[in-house]
Amino acid sequence: MINRRKAWELIVDELKAMIQKGQYKPGDRLPSEAELARMFGVSRSPVREALSVLEAAGIIASRQG
């Protein structure tokens, strides 16, 4: 059986890799949901899901504005 991964899982992996490579450093702002959606070629929904997973894991902190 082929295990198809969901878009948000791929986004989580990609953002983690970008952070580990130093593309985003502690305190840096990530692009907006809309910008990330464009970057990954998806709607904002999987981007939101990915960001909430990263926040729950303590990898990013979300702030309004």
C-alpha positions in Angstrom: 0.0 0.0 0.0 1.3 3.5 -0.9 1.3 5.9 2.0 0.2 9.3 0.6 1.2 12.1 2.9 -1.1 15.0 3.5 -0.1 18.5 2.3 0.2 19.8 5.9 2.6 17.0 6.8 4.9 17.9 3.9 4.7 21.6 4.9 5.7 20.7 8.5 8.7 18.8 7.2 9.8 21.5 4.8 9.4 24.3 7.5 11.4 22.2 10.0 14.1 21.7 7.4 14.2 25.4 6.7 14.5 26.2 10.4 17.2 23.5 10.9 19.2 24.9 8.0 19.1 28.3 9.5 16.9 29.9 6.9 14.7 31.0 9.8 16.5 31.8 13.0 15.0 32.2 16.5 13.0 35.4 16.6 12.6 35.6 12.8 9.1 36.0 11.5 7.8 33.4 9.2 6.1 34.5 6.0 2.3 35.1 6.3 -0.2 32.2 5.8 -1.0 33.6 2.4 2.7 33.8 1.4 3.4 30.3 2.7 0.3 29.0 0.7 1.7 30.6 -2.4 5.2 29.1 -1.7 3.9 25.6 -1.3 1.1 25.9 -3.9 -1.7 25.0 -1.5 -4.6 26.8 0.1 -4.2 28.4 3.5 -6.0 25.5 5.2 -3.0 23.0 5.2 -0.7 25.9 6.0 -2.7 26.7 9.1 -2.7 23.0 10.1 1.1 22.8 9.7 1.6 25.9 11.7 -0.6 24.7 14.5 1.4 21.4 14.6 4.7 23.2 14.7 3.4 25.5 17.5 2.1 22.5 19.5 5.5 20.9 19.2 7.1 24.1 20.5 9.0 24.7 17.3 7.4 28.0 16.6 5.4 30.5 18.6 2.4 32.2 17.1 1.5 35.9 17.7 -1.3 38.0 16.3 -0.3 40.7 13.9 
